[in-house]
Amino acid sequence: MKAVVWLAGIATLVGGAAYMIISLNRWEWNRALFFGLIVVIAEIGLATGLVLRKIEAAGRHDPETLAVLRQTRGPSPDRFAWLKESNGQLNVFITFLVGGGVILSGVAWVVDRLASKTSTAVGEERLAEELHMIGYPPGGLVVDDVTVLAQDMPGADDEQLRKLLRRAGRI
């Protein structure tokens, strides 16, 4: 049964890769992405199977090792005996570190929730109205060469042209 599963996984990997290459050759991007996803799934499945096989092989225990482990088992089931010992070490550092991480994560979550409540569509519209006053003119700031040359021509005394050139910083 295991051989059938391994063969199915390998066939899925090879078939998905082949169809992905064919789809890329035909410029069918969505189909190629789908088969690429199938290839990734098959790779993850095969890699997981290999890791589990190694763990199973390593899990077979030696009777002598098991006997030594059973001998070293302490008589006290007190899980927090390390907290009672006072030998000058920082035994509770890990506890404070984990607890501090939980507290910081909670504070970050609260800040995120508050920030998401303060941003509304009405606030964005108000901000857009306020920013309109300092925005660029509709045509932008770049003035073409013809307009700049028209400024220097004698007799080109056009008030609209002067206004445009003033906004662009030319006059």
DSSP file (Angstrom, degrees, kcal/mol; ACC not computed):
  #  RESIDUE AA STRUCTURE BP1 BP2  ACC     N-H-->O    O-->H-N    N-H-->O    O-->H-N    TCO  KAPPA ALPHA  PHI   PSI    X-CA   Y-CA   Z-CA
    1    1 A M     >        0   0    0      0, 0.0     4,-1.9     0, 0.0     5,-0.1   0.000 360.0 360.0 360.0 -39.3    0.0    0.0    0.0
    2    2 A K  H  >  +     0   0    0      1,-0.2     4,-2.6     2,-0.2     5,-0.2   0.883 360.0  54.6 -64.0 -36.9    2.9    2.4    0.8
    3    3 A A  H  > S+     0   0    0      1,-0.2     4,-2.5     2,-0.2    -1,-0.2   0.884 106.4  51.4 -64.1 -37.3    4.4    1.8   -2.6
    4    4 A V  H  > S+     0   0    0      2,-0.2     4,-2.4     1,-0.2    -1,-0.2   0.904 110.4  48.7 -65.7 -41.0    1.1    2.7   -4.3
    5    5 A V  H  X S+     0   0    0     -4,-1.9     4,-2.4     2,-0.2    -2,-0.2   0.922 112.4  48.0 -65.5 -43.9    1.0    6.0   -2.3
    6    6 A W  H  X S+     0   0    0     -4,-2.6     4,-2.4     1,-0.2    -2,-0.2   0.921 112.7  48.7 -62.8 -43.1    4.6    6.8   -3.2
    7    7 A L  H  X S+     0   0    0     -4,-2.5     4,-2.6     1,-0.2    -2,-0.2   0.891 110.7  51.0 -64.1 -38.8    4.0    6.1   -6.8
    8    8 A A  H  X S+     0   0    0     -4,-2.4     4,-2.4     2,-0.2    -1,-0.2   0.911 111.1  48.5 -64.1 -41.7    0.8    8.2   -6.9
    9    9 A G  H  X S+     0   0    0     -4,-2.4     4,-2.2     2,-0.2    -2,-0.2   0.918 114.0  45.2 -64.1 -43.5    2.7   11.1   -5.3
   10   10 A I  H  X S+     0   0    0     -4,-2.4     4,-2.8     2,-0.2     5,-0.2   0.902 113.0  50.7 -67.6 -40.3    5.6   10.9   -7.8
   11   11 A A  H  X S+     0   0    0     -4,-2.6     4,-2.9     2,-0.2     5,-0.3   0.893 110.4  50.0 -63.9 -39.5    3.2   10.5  -10.7
   12   12 A T  H  X S+     0   0    0     -4,-2.4     4,-2.6    -5,-0.2     5,-0.2   0.920 112.2  47.8 -63.9 -42.8    1.3   13.6   -9.5
   13   13 A L  H  X S+     0   0    0     -4,-2.2     4,-2.2     2,-0.2    -2,-0.2   0.945 116.7  41.4 -62.4 -49.6    4.5   15.6   -9.3
   14   14 A V  H  X S+     0   0    0     -4,-2.8     4,-2.4     2,-0.2    -2,-0.2   0.919 117.3  47.7 -67.4 -43.6    5.8   14.5  -12.7
   15   15 A G  H  X S+     0   0    0     -4,-2.9     4,-2.7    -5,-0.2     5,-0.2   0.918 112.5  48.6 -64.5 -43.3    2.4   14.9  -14.4
   16   16 A G  H  X S+     0   0    0     -4,-2.6     4,-2.1    -5,-0.3    -1,-0.2   0.906 112.3  48.9 -62.9 -41.2    1.8   18.3  -12.8
   17   17 A A  H  X S+     0   0    0     -4,-2.2     4,-2.2    -5,-0.2    -2,-0.2   0.906 111.9  49.4 -64.8 -40.9    5.3   19.5  -13.9
   18   18 A A  H  X S+     0   0    0     -4,-2.4     4,-2.4     1,-0.2    -2,-0.2   0.941 113.2  45.2 -64.0 -47.0    4.8   18.2  -17.4
   19   19 A Y  H  X S+     0   0    0     -4,-2.7     4,-2.5     1,-0.2    -1,-0.2   0.827 110.6  55.3 -67.7 -30.1    1.4   19.9  -17.8
   20   20 A M  H  X S+     0   0    0     -4,-2.1     4,-2.4    -5,-0.2    -1,-0.2   0.931 109.8  45.8 -65.3 -44.5    2.8   23.1  -16.3
   21   21 A I  H  X S+     0   0    0     -4,-2.2     4,-2.1     2,-0.2    -2,-0.2   0.903 113.5  49.6 -65.0 -40.7    5.5   23.2  -18.9
   22   22 A I  H  X S+     0   0    0     -4,-2.4     4,-1.6     2,-0.2    -2,-0.2   0.920 111.5  48.9 -63.1 -43.4    3.0   22.4  -21.7
   23   23 A S  H  <>S+     0   0    0     -4,-2.5     5,-2.9     1,-0.2     4,-0.3   0.884 110.8  50.0 -65.7 -38.5    0.7   25.2  -20.4
   24   24 A L  H ><5S+     0   0    0     -4,-2.4     3,-1.0     1,-0.2    -1,-0.2   0.885 108.4  53.3 -65.5 -37.1    3.6   27.7  -20.3
   25   25 A N  H 3<5S+     0   0    0     -4,-2.1    -1,-0.2     1,-0.3    -2,-0.2   0.830 111.4  45.8 -65.7 -31.6    4.5   26.7  -23.8
   26   26 A R  T 3<5S-     0   0    0     -4,-1.6    -1,-0.3    -5,-0.1    -2,-0.2   0.381 114.3-117.8 -91.0   3.0    1.0   27.4  -24.9
   27   27 A W  T < 5 +     0   0    0     -3,-1.0     2,-1.0    -4,-0.3    -3,-0.2   0.838  65.2 145.5  61.6  37.1    0.9   30.7  -23.0
   28   28 A E     >< +     0   0    0     -5,-2.9     4,-2.3     1,-0.2    -1,-0.2  -0.762  20.6 175.4-102.1  84.9   -2.0   29.5  -20.8
   29   29 A W  H  > S+     0   0    0     -2,-1.0     4,-2.6     1,-0.2     5,-0.2   0.880  71.7  50.2 -65.4 -43.4   -0.9   31.3  -17.6
   30   30 A N  H  > S+     0   0    0      1,-0.2     4,-2.1     2,-0.2    -1,-0.2   0.918 113.3  46.4 -64.2 -41.7   -3.9   30.4  -15.4
   31   31 A R  H  > S+     0   0    0      2,-0.2     4,-2.5     1,-0.2    -1,-0.2   0.895 111.7  51.9 -66.5 -38.7   -3.6   26.7  -16.2
   32   32 A A  H  X S+     0   0    0     -4,-2.3     4,-2.3     1,-0.2    -2,-0.2   0.901 109.2  50.1 -64.0 -40.3    0.2   26.8  -15.7
   33   33 A L  H  X S+     0   0    0     -4,-2.6     4,-2.1     2,-0.2    -1,-0.2   0.903 109.8  51.4 -63.1 -40.6   -0.3   28.4  -12.3
   34   34 A F  H  X S+     0   0    0     -4,-2.1     4,-1.9     1,-0.2    -2,-0.2   0.943 112.6  44.1 -62.1 -47.6   -2.9   25.7  -11.4
   35   35 A F  H  X S+     0   0    0     -4,-2.5     4,-2.1     1,-0.2    -1,-0.2   0.835 110.1  56.6 -69.4 -30.2   -0.5   22.9  -12.3
   36   36 A G  H  X S+     0   0    0     -4,-2.3     4,-2.2    -5,-0.2    -1,-0.2   0.893 106.6  50.3 -63.3 -38.7    2.4   24.7  -10.5
   37   37 A L  H  X S+     0   0    0     -4,-2.1     4,-2.4     2,-0.2    -2,-0.2   0.892 108.4  52.0 -64.6 -39.6    0.2   24.7   -7.4
   38   38 A I  H  X S+     0   0    0     -4,-1.9     4,-2.5     2,-0.2    -2,-0.2   0.894 108.8  51.2 -62.1 -40.0   -0.3   20.9   -7.9
   39   39 A V  H  X S+     0   0    0     -4,-2.1     4,-2.5     2,-0.2    -2,-0.2   0.917 110.2  48.7 -63.6 -43.7    3.4   20.5   -8.2
   40   40 A V  H  X S+     0   0    0     -4,-2.2     4,-2.5     2,-0.2    -2,-0.2   0.917 111.5  49.6 -63.7 -42.4    4.0   22.4   -4.9
   41   41 A I  H  X S+     0   0    0     -4,-2.4     4,-2.4     1,-0.2    -2,-0.2   0.917 111.9  48.2 -62.2 -43.2    1.4   20.3   -3.1
   42   42 A A  H  X S+     0   0    0     -4,-2.5     4,-2.7     2,-0.2     5,-0.2   0.898 110.9  51.4 -64.9 -39.5    2.9   17.1   -4.4
   43   43 A E  H  X S+     0   0    0     -4,-2.5     4,-2.8     2,-0.2     5,-0.2   0.926 110.6  48.0 -62.2 -44.0    6.4   18.2   -3.3
   44   44 A I  H  X S+     0   0    0     -4,-2.5     4,-2.5     1,-0.2    -2,-0.2   0.916 112.6  49.5 -63.3 -42.0    5.1   19.1    0.2
   45   45 A G  H  X S+     0   0    0     -4,-2.4     4,-2.2     2,-0.2    -2,-0.2   0.923 113.6  44.8 -63.1 -44.4    3.4   15.7    0.4
   46   46 A L  H  X S+     0   0    0     -4,-2.7     4,-2.3     2,-0.2    -2,-0.2   0.903 113.7  49.8 -67.3 -40.5    6.4   13.8   -0.7
   47   47 A A  H  X S+     0   0    0     -4,-2.8     4,-2.4    -5,-0.2    -2,-0.2   0.909 110.8  50.0 -64.8 -40.4    8.7   15.8    1.6
   48   48 A T  H  X S+     0   0    0     -4,-2.5     4,-2.7    -5,-0.2    -1,-0.2   0.908 109.8  51.5 -63.1 -41.0    6.4   15.2    4.5
   49   49 A G  H  X S+     0   0    0     -4,-2.2     4,-2.0     2,-0.2    -2,-0.2   0.904 110.3  48.4 -61.7 -41.6    6.4   11.5    3.7
   50   50 A L  H  X S+     0   0    0     -4,-2.3     4,-2.1     2,-0.2    -2,-0.2   0.910 112.2  48.5 -65.4 -41.8   10.2   11.3    3.7
   51   51 A V  H  X S+     0   0    0     -4,-2.4     4,-2.5     1,-0.2    -2,-0.2   0.927 111.4  49.6 -64.4 -43.6   10.4   13.2    7.0
   52   52 A L  H  X S+     0   0    0     -4,-2.7     4,-2.4     1,-0.2    -1,-0.2   0.861 108.6  53.8 -64.3 -34.2    7.9   10.9    8.6
   53   53 A R  H  X S+     0   0    0     -4,-2.0     4,-2.2     2,-0.2    -1,-0.2   0.916 109.7  47.4 -64.2 -42.0    9.8    7.9    7.3
   54   54 A K  H  X S+     0   0    0     -4,-2.1     4,-2.3     2,-0.2    -2,-0.2   0.908 112.1  49.7 -65.4 -41.1   13.0    9.2    8.9
   55   55 A I  H  X S+     0   0    0     -4,-2.5     4,-1.5     1,-0.2    -2,-0.2   0.900 110.4  50.6 -64.7 -39.6   11.2    9.9   12.2
   56   56 A E  H  X S+     0   0    0     -4,-2.4     4,-0.6     2,-0.2    -1,-0.2   0.908 111.2  48.3 -63.9 -41.1    9.7    6.4   12.2
   57   57 A A  H >< S+     0   0    0     -4,-2.2     3,-0.6     1,-0.2    -2,-0.2   0.878 114.8  45.3 -67.7 -36.1   13.1    4.9   11.6
   58   58 A A  H 3< S+     0   0    0     -4,-2.3    -1,-0.2     1,-0.2    -2,-0.2   0.713 102.2  68.7 -77.9 -19.3   14.6    7.0   14.4
   59   59 A G  H 3< S+     0   0    0     -4,-1.5     2,-0.5    -5,-0.2    -1,-0.2   0.652  70.2 102.3 -76.9 -14.7   11.7    6.2   16.7
   60   60 A R    <<  -     0   0    0     -4,-0.6     2,-0.2    -3,-0.6    -3,-0.0  -0.593  70.0-145.9 -70.0 120.0   12.6    2.6   17.1
   61   61 A H        -     0   0    0     -2,-0.5    -2,-0.1     1,-0.0    -1,-0.1  -0.554   9.5-122.1 -98.5 154.2   14.2    2.6   20.5
   62   62 A D     >  -     0   0    0     -2,-0.2     4,-2.2     1,-0.1     5,-0.2  -0.765  19.6-135.9 -87.1 131.3   17.1    0.6   21.9
   63   63 A P  H  > S+     0   0    0      0, 0.0     4,-2.0     0, 0.0    -1,-0.1   0.844 105.1  53.6 -60.3 -32.9   16.0   -1.4   25.0
   64   64 A E  H  > S+     0   0    0      2,-0.2     4,-2.1     1,-0.2     5,-0.2   0.908 108.4  48.8 -67.7 -40.9   19.2   -0.4   26.9
   65   65 A T  H  > S+     0   0    0      1,-0.2     4,-2.3     2,-0.2    -1,-0.2   0.903 110.5  51.5 -64.3 -41.0   18.5    3.3   26.2
   66   66 A L  H  X S+     0   0    0     -4,-2.2     4,-2.1     1,-0.2    -1,-0.2   0.894 108.5  51.2 -62.5 -40.1   15.0    2.9   27.5
   67   67 A A  H  X S+     0   0    0     -4,-2.0     4,-1.7     2,-0.2    -1,-0.2   0.906 110.1  49.2 -63.9 -41.6   16.2    1.2   30.7
   68   68 A V  H  X S+     0   0    0     -4,-2.1     4,-1.7     1,-0.2    -2,-0.2   0.904 110.7  50.6 -64.5 -41.2   18.6    4.1   31.3
   69   69 A L  H  X S+     0   0    0     -4,-2.3     4,-0.6     1,-0.2    -1,-0.2   0.892 109.5  50.2 -64.7 -39.1   15.9    6.7   30.8
   70   70 A R  H  < S+     0   0    0     -4,-2.1     3,-0.4     1,-0.2    -1,-0.2   0.829 109.1  52.5 -68.9 -31.1   13.6    4.9   33.2
   71   71 A Q  H  < S+     0   0    0     -4,-1.7    -1,-0.2     1,-0.2    -2,-0.2   0.846 107.7  51.0 -71.6 -33.2   16.3    4.8   35.8
   72   72 A T  H  < S+     0   0    0     -4,-1.7    -1,-0.2    -5,-0.1    -2,-0.2   0.548  80.1 117.8 -84.2  -5.9   17.0    8.5   35.6
   73   73 A R     <  -     0   0    0     -4,-0.6    -3,-0.0    -3,-0.4    -4,-0.0  -0.425  68.9-121.4 -62.5 130.4   13.3    9.4   36.0
   74   74 A G        -     0   0    0      2,-0.1    -1,-0.1    -2,-0.1    -2,-0.1  -0.359   6.2-129.9 -73.9 153.4   12.9   11.5   39.2
   75   75 A P  S    S+     0   0    0      0, 0.0    -1,-0.1     0, 0.0    -2,-0.1   0.742  88.9  76.5 -73.7 -21.8   10.7   10.3   42.0
   76   76 A S        -     0   0    0      1,-0.1    -2,-0.1     2,-0.1     5,-0.1  -0.778  61.9-160.6 -95.6 127.8    9.0   13.7   42.2
   77   77 A P        +     0   0    0      0, 0.0     2,-0.7     0, 0.0    -1,-0.1   0.234  48.9 133.7 -85.9  17.0    6.4   14.7   39.6
   78   78 A D    >   -     0   0    0      1,-0.2     3,-0.8     2,-0.1    -2,-0.1  -0.557  37.4-170.7 -71.4 111.1    6.9   18.3   40.6
   79   79 A R  T 3  S+     0   0    0     -2,-0.7     3,-0.3     1,-0.2    -1,-0.2   0.690  80.0  52.3 -77.1 -19.1    7.2   20.1   37.2
   80   80 A F  T >>  +     0   0    0      1,-0.2     3,-1.2     2,-0.1     4,-0.7  -0.032  66.0 118.7-110.2  31.3    8.2   23.4   38.8
   81   81 A A  H X>  +     0   0    0     -3,-0.8     4,-1.1     1,-0.3     3,-0.7   0.811  69.3  65.9 -64.3 -29.0   11.1   22.2   41.0
   82   82 A W  H 34 S+     0   0    0     -3,-0.3    -1,-0.3     1,-0.2    -2,-0.1   0.740  96.1  56.7 -66.8 -22.0   13.5   24.5   39.1
   83   83 A L  H <4 S+     0   0    0     -3,-1.2    -1,-0.2     1,-0.2    -2,-0.2   0.780 102.9  54.3 -77.2 -26.1   11.6   27.5   40.4
   84   84 A K  H << S+     0   0    0     -4,-0.7     2,-0.2    -3,-0.7    -2,-0.2   0.771  88.6  90.5 -79.0 -26.8   12.2   26.5   44.0
   85   85 A E     <  -     0   0    0     -4,-1.1     2,-0.5     1,-0.1     6,-0.1  -0.498  59.0-164.8 -71.8 137.3   16.0   26.2   43.6
   86   86 A S        +     0   0    0     -2,-0.2    -1,-0.1     1,-0.1    -3,-0.1  -0.777  33.1 141.0-125.7  87.0   17.8   29.4   44.4
   87   87 A N  S    S-     0   0    0     -2,-0.5    -1,-0.1     2,-0.1     3,-0.1   0.110  78.1 -94.1-114.1  21.2   21.3   29.2   43.0
   88   88 A G  S    S+     0   0    0      1,-0.3     2,-0.2    -3,-0.1    -2,-0.1   0.507  85.6 126.6  85.1   3.5   21.6   32.7   41.8
   89   89 A Q  S    S-     0   0    0      1,-0.1     2,-1.5     2,-0.0    -1,-0.3  -0.523  72.0-110.4 -91.5 163.1   20.6   32.0   38.2
   90   90 A L    >   +     0   0    0      1,-0.2     3,-1.1    -2,-0.2     4,-0.3  -0.611  50.4 161.2 -89.5  76.3   17.8   33.8   36.3
   91   91 A N  T 3   +     0   0    0     -2,-1.5     3,-0.4     1,-0.2     4,-0.3   0.789  69.5  49.4 -71.9 -27.9   15.4   30.8   36.3
   92   92 A V  T 3> S+     0   0    0     -3,-0.2     4,-2.3     1,-0.2    -1,-0.2   0.301  78.6 101.9 -96.8  11.4   12.3   32.8   35.6
   93   93 A F  H <> S+     0   0    0     -3,-1.1     4,-2.5     1,-0.2    -1,-0.2   0.919  82.3  48.9 -59.8 -45.2   13.7   34.8   32.7
   94   94 A I  H  > S+     0   0    0     -3,-0.4     4,-2.7    -4,-0.3     5,-0.3   0.896 109.8  52.7 -62.8 -40.6   12.0   32.6   30.1
   95   95 A T  H  > S+     0   0    0     -4,-0.3     4,-2.6     1,-0.2    -1,-0.2   0.928 112.4  43.9 -61.8 -45.7    8.7   32.9   31.9
   96   96 A F  H  X S+     0   0    0     -4,-2.3     4,-2.8     2,-0.2    -1,-0.2   0.880 112.6  53.3 -66.9 -36.7    8.9   36.7   31.9
   97   97 A L  H  X S+     0   0    0     -4,-2.5     4,-1.9    -5,-0.2    -2,-0.2   0.930 112.8  42.4 -64.1 -46.0   10.1   36.8   28.3
   98   98 A V  H  X S+     0   0    0     -4,-2.7     4,-2.1     2,-0.2    -2,-0.2   0.922 115.7  49.6 -67.2 -43.8    7.1   34.7   27.1
   99   99 A G  H  X S+     0   0    0     -4,-2.6     4,-2.3    -5,-0.3    -2,-0.2   0.902 110.5  50.3 -62.1 -40.8    4.7   36.6   29.3
  100  100 A G  H  X S+     0   0    0     -4,-2.8     4,-2.7     1,-0.2    -1,-0.2   0.877 108.7  52.8 -63.8 -37.4    6.0   39.9   28.0
  101  101 A G  H  X S+     0   0    0     -4,-1.9     4,-2.2     2,-0.2    -1,-0.2   0.889 109.0  49.1 -64.6 -39.0    5.6   38.7   24.5
  102  102 A V  H  X S+     0   0    0     -4,-2.1     4,-2.1     2,-0.2    -2,-0.2   0.920 112.4  48.0 -65.7 -43.2    2.0   37.8   25.1
  103  103 A I  H  X S+     0   0    0     -4,-2.3     4,-2.4     2,-0.2    -2,-0.2   0.925 112.3  48.7 -64.4 -44.5    1.4   41.2   26.7
  104  104 A L  H  X S+     0   0    0     -4,-2.7     4,-2.5     1,-0.2    -1,-0.2   0.886 110.1  51.9 -63.1 -38.2    3.1   43.0   23.8
  105  105 A S  H  X S+     0   0    0     -4,-2.2     4,-2.1     2,-0.2    -1,-0.2   0.905 109.8  49.6 -63.9 -40.4    1.0   41.0   21.3
  106  106 A G  H  X S+     0   0    0     -4,-2.1     4,-2.2     2,-0.2    -2,-0.2   0.911 111.0  48.7 -64.0 -42.4   -2.1   42.0   23.1
  107  107 A V  H  X S+     0   0    0     -4,-2.4     4,-2.5     1,-0.2    -2,-0.2   0.912 111.0  50.6 -64.1 -42.2   -1.2   45.7   23.1
  108  108 A A  H  X S+     0   0    0     -4,-2.5     4,-2.3     1,-0.2    -1,-0.2   0.886 109.5  51.3 -62.7 -38.3   -0.4   45.5   19.4
  109  109 A W  H  X S+     0   0    0     -4,-2.1     4,-2.3     2,-0.2    -1,-0.2   0.914 110.4  48.5 -65.1 -42.7   -3.8   43.9   18.7
  110  110 A V  H  X S+     0   0    0     -4,-2.2     4,-2.5     2,-0.2    -2,-0.2   0.918 111.8  49.3 -63.9 -43.4   -5.6   46.6   20.6
  111  111 A V  H  X S+     0   0    0     -4,-2.5     4,-2.5     1,-0.2    -1,-0.2   0.906 110.8  50.6 -62.3 -41.5   -3.7   49.4   18.7
  112  112 A D  H  X S+     0   0    0     -4,-2.3     4,-2.1     2,-0.2    -1,-0.2   0.913 110.8  48.6 -62.5 -43.4   -4.5   47.7   15.4
  113  113 A R  H  X S+     0   0    0     -4,-2.3     4,-1.3     2,-0.2    -2,-0.2   0.919 112.8  47.6 -63.4 -44.0   -8.2   47.5   16.3
  114  114 A L  H  X S+     0   0    0     -4,-2.5     4,-1.3     1,-0.2     3,-0.3   0.909 111.7  50.4 -64.2 -41.4   -8.3   51.2   17.4
  115  115 A A  H  X S+     0   0    0     -4,-2.5     4,-0.8     1,-0.2    -1,-0.2   0.876 108.2  52.3 -65.5 -37.0   -6.5   52.3   14.2
  116  116 A S  H  < S+     0   0    0     -4,-2.1    -1,-0.2     1,-0.2    -2,-0.2   0.787 108.9  51.3 -71.2 -24.8   -8.9   50.4   12.0
  117  117 A K  H  < S+     0   0    0     -4,-1.3    -1,-0.2    -3,-0.3    -2,-0.2   0.763 105.0  56.0 -80.6 -25.5  -11.9   52.1   13.7
  118  118 A T  H  < S+     0   0    0     -4,-1.3     2,-0.7    -3,-0.2    -1,-0.2   0.674  90.9  79.6 -82.9 -16.4  -10.5   55.6   13.2
  119  119 A S     <  +     0   0    0     -4,-0.8     2,-0.3    -3,-0.1    -1,-0.1  -0.827  61.8 160.4 -95.8 112.3  -10.1   55.3    9.5
  120  120 A T     >  -     0   0    0     -2,-0.7     4,-1.8     1,-0.1     5,-0.1  -0.797  53.0-110.0-126.4 168.8  -13.5   55.9    7.8
  121  121 A A  H  > S+     0   0    0     -2,-0.3     4,-2.1     2,-0.2     5,-0.1   0.870 118.7  53.7 -66.4 -36.9  -14.7   56.8    4.3
  122  122 A V  H  > S+     0   0    0      1,-0.2     4,-2.3     2,-0.2    -1,-0.2   0.912 107.9  50.2 -65.0 -41.9  -15.8   60.2    5.5
  123  123 A G  H  > S+     0   0    0      1,-0.2     4,-2.2     2,-0.2    -1,-0.2   0.881 109.6  50.8 -63.0 -37.9  -12.4   60.9    7.0
  124  124 A E  H  X S+     0   0    0     -4,-1.8     4,-2.2     2,-0.2    -1,-0.2   0.880 109.3  50.8 -67.7 -37.4  -10.7   60.0    3.7
  125  125 A E  H  X S+     0   0    0     -4,-2.1     4,-2.1     2,-0.2    -2,-0.2   0.913 110.3  49.5 -65.8 -41.7  -13.1   62.3    1.8
  126  126 A R  H  X S+     0   0    0     -4,-2.3     4,-2.3     1,-0.2    -2,-0.2   0.916 110.8  49.9 -61.4 -43.1  -12.2   65.2    4.2
  127  127 A L  H  X S+     0   0    0     -4,-2.2     4,-2.4     1,-0.2    -1,-0.2   0.901 109.0  51.8 -62.6 -40.9   -8.5   64.5    3.8
  128  128 A A  H  X S+     0   0    0     -4,-2.2     4,-1.0     1,-0.2    -1,-0.2   0.891 109.9  49.8 -63.3 -38.8   -8.9   64.5    0.0
  129  129 A E  H  X S+     0   0    0     -4,-2.1     4,-0.6     1,-0.2     3,-0.3   0.907 112.3  47.3 -64.8 -41.8  -10.7   67.9    0.2
  130  130 A E  H >< S+     0   0    0     -4,-2.3     3,-0.6     1,-0.2     4,-0.4   0.876 111.7  49.8 -68.1 -36.7   -8.0   69.4    2.4
  131  131 A L  H >< S+     0   0    0     -4,-2.4     3,-0.6     1,-0.2     4,-0.2   0.693  95.2  73.8 -75.5 -17.2   -5.2   68.0    0.1
  132  132 A H  H >< S+     0   0    0     -4,-1.0     3,-1.0    -3,-0.3    -1,-0.2   0.846  88.8  61.0 -63.3 -33.0   -6.9   69.5   -3.0
  133  133 A M  T << S+     0   0    0     -4,-0.6    -1,-0.2    -3,-0.6    -2,-0.2   0.818 112.6  35.3 -65.5 -30.3   -5.8   73.0   -1.9
  134  134 A I  T <  S+     0   0    0     -3,-0.6    -1,-0.3    -4,-0.4    -2,-0.2   0.252  96.9 116.7-107.2  13.0   -2.1   72.1   -2.1
  135  135 A G  S <  S-     0   0    0     -3,-1.0    -3,-0.1    -4,-0.2     0, 0.0  -0.199  72.6 -89.1 -77.4 170.2   -2.4   69.7   -5.1
  136  136 A Y        -     0   0    0      1,-0.1    -1,-0.1     2,-0.1     5,-0.0  -0.367  50.1 -94.1 -72.0 155.4   -0.8   70.1   -8.5
  137  137 A P    >   -     0   0    0      0, 0.0     3,-1.7     0, 0.0    -1,-0.1  -0.316  44.0-100.7 -65.6 159.1   -2.7   72.0  -11.2
  138  138 A P  T 3  S+     0   0    0      0, 0.0     3,-0.1     0, 0.0    -2,-0.1   0.819 122.4  43.9 -54.9 -36.0   -4.8   69.8  -13.6
  139  139 A G  T 3  S-     0   0    0      1,-0.3     3,-0.2     2,-0.0     2,-0.1   0.543 113.4-121.0 -86.6  -5.8   -2.2   69.8  -16.4
  140  140 A G    <   -     0   0    0     -3,-1.7    -1,-0.3     1,-0.2    28,-0.0  -0.384  30.0 -75.7  92.3-177.1    0.7   69.3  -14.0
  141  141 A L  S    S+     0   0    0     -2,-0.1     2,-0.5    -3,-0.1    -1,-0.2   0.574  95.9 100.9 -97.7 -12.3    3.8   71.4  -13.5
  142  142 A V        -     0   0    0     -3,-0.2     2,-0.4     1,-0.0    26,-0.0  -0.635  55.4-161.4 -82.3 125.6    5.7   70.6  -16.7
  143  143 A V        -     0   0    0     -2,-0.5    -2,-0.0    25,-0.1    -3,-0.0  -0.888  19.6-121.1-106.2 135.2    5.4   73.2  -19.4
  144  144 A D     >  -     0   0    0     -2,-0.4     4,-1.7     1,-0.1     3,-0.2  -0.232  24.5-108.1 -73.7 166.6    6.2   72.3  -22.9
  145  145 A D  H  > S+     0   0    0      1,-0.2     4,-2.7     2,-0.2     5,-0.2   0.819 115.4  59.6 -65.0 -33.6    8.9   74.0  -24.9
  146  146 A V  H  > S+     0   0    0      1,-0.2     4,-2.1     2,-0.2    -1,-0.2   0.914 106.4  47.4 -64.2 -41.6    6.4   75.8  -27.2
  147  147 A T  H  > S+     0   0    0     -3,-0.2     4,-1.2     2,-0.2    -1,-0.2   0.895 112.6  49.0 -67.1 -39.6    4.8   77.5  -24.3
  148  148 A V  H  X S+     0   0    0     -4,-1.7     4,-0.9     1,-0.2     3,-0.4   0.913 112.9  47.2 -66.3 -41.8    8.2   78.6  -22.9
  149  149 A L  H  X S+     0   0    0     -4,-2.7     4,-0.6     1,-0.2     3,-0.4   0.847 106.0  59.3 -68.1 -32.8    9.3   79.9  -26.2
  150  150 A A  H >< S+     0   0    0     -4,-2.1     3,-0.5     1,-0.2    -1,-0.2   0.809  98.6  60.3 -65.5 -28.5    6.0   81.7  -26.7
  151  151 A Q  H 3< S+     0   0    0     -4,-1.2    -1,-0.2    -3,-0.4    -2,-0.2   0.868 105.1  47.1 -65.3 -37.2    6.7   83.7  -23.5
  152  152 A D  H 3< S+     0   0    0     -4,-0.9    -1,-0.2    -3,-0.4    -2,-0.2   0.564  89.3 103.6 -85.5  -7.2    9.9   85.1  -24.9
  153  153 A M  S X< S-     0   0    0     -4,-0.6     3,-1.6    -3,-0.5     2,-0.1  -0.528  80.3-110.1 -77.3 139.1    8.4   86.2  -28.2
  154  154 A P  T 3  S+     0   0    0      0, 0.0    -1,-0.1     0, 0.0    -2,-0.1  -0.453 102.6  22.6 -66.9 138.6    7.6   89.9  -28.6
  155  155 A G  T 3  S+     0   0    0     -2,-0.1     2,-1.5     1,-0.1    -3,-0.1   0.393  84.3 121.3  87.8  -3.0    3.9   90.6  -28.7
  156  156 A A    <   +     0   0    0     -3,-1.6     2,-0.9    -6,-0.1    -1,-0.1  -0.564  27.9 150.8 -91.3  73.1    2.9   87.4  -26.8
  157  157 A D        +     0   0    0     -2,-1.5     2,-0.6    -3,-0.1    -1,-0.1  -0.676  11.9 154.1-106.7  77.5    1.3   89.2  -23.9
  158  158 A D     >  -     0   0    0     -2,-0.9     4,-2.2     1,-0.1     5,-0.2  -0.923  35.9-155.0-110.6 121.5   -1.3   86.7  -22.9
  159  159 A E  H  > S+     0   0    0     -2,-0.6     4,-2.3     1,-0.2     5,-0.2   0.883  96.3  52.3 -64.3 -38.8   -2.5   86.8  -19.3
  160  160 A Q  H  > S+     0   0    0      1,-0.2     4,-2.2     2,-0.2    -1,-0.2   0.893 109.5  50.1 -63.7 -39.1   -3.5   83.1  -19.2
  161  161 A L  H  > S+     0   0    0      2,-0.2     4,-2.4     1,-0.2    -2,-0.2   0.906 110.4  49.4 -65.7 -41.5   -0.1   82.2  -20.5
  162  162 A R  H  X S+     0   0    0     -4,-2.2     4,-2.3     2,-0.2    -2,-0.2   0.900 110.3  51.1 -63.6 -40.0    1.6   84.3  -17.8
  163  163 A K  H  X S+     0   0    0     -4,-2.3     4,-1.9     2,-0.2    -2,-0.2   0.910 111.1  48.4 -63.5 -42.2   -0.6   82.7  -15.1
  164  164 A L  H  X S+     0   0    0     -4,-2.2     4,-1.4     1,-0.2    -2,-0.2   0.920 112.9  47.1 -64.2 -43.9    0.3   79.2  -16.4
  165  165 A L  H  <>S+     0   0    0     -4,-2.4     5,-2.6     1,-0.2     6,-0.7   0.834 108.6  55.4 -70.1 -31.8    4.0   80.0  -16.4
  166  166 A R  H ><5S+     0   0    0     -4,-2.3     3,-1.0     1,-0.2    -1,-0.2   0.908 106.9  50.6 -64.1 -41.6    3.9   81.6  -12.9
  167  167 A R  H 3<5S+     0   0    0     -4,-1.9    -1,-0.2     1,-0.3    -2,-0.2   0.836 108.8  52.2 -64.9 -31.9    2.4   78.3  -11.6
  168  168 A A  T 3<5S-     0   0    0     -4,-1.4    -1,-0.3    -5,-0.1    -2,-0.2   0.548 116.9-115.5 -82.6  -5.7    5.2   76.4  -13.2
  169  169 A G  T < 5S+     0   0    0     -3,-1.0    -3,-0.2    -4,-0.4    -2,-0.1   0.697  81.8 120.1  83.5  19.3    7.8   78.6  -11.6
  170  170 A R      <       0   0    0     -5,-2.6    -4,-0.2     1,-0.1    -5,-0.1   0.813 360.0 360.0 -86.4 -31.8    9.1   80.0  -14.8
  171  171 A I              0   0    0     -6,-0.7    -5,-0.2    -9,-0.2    -1,-0.1   0.411 360.0 360.0-108.4 360.0    8.3   83.7  -14.1
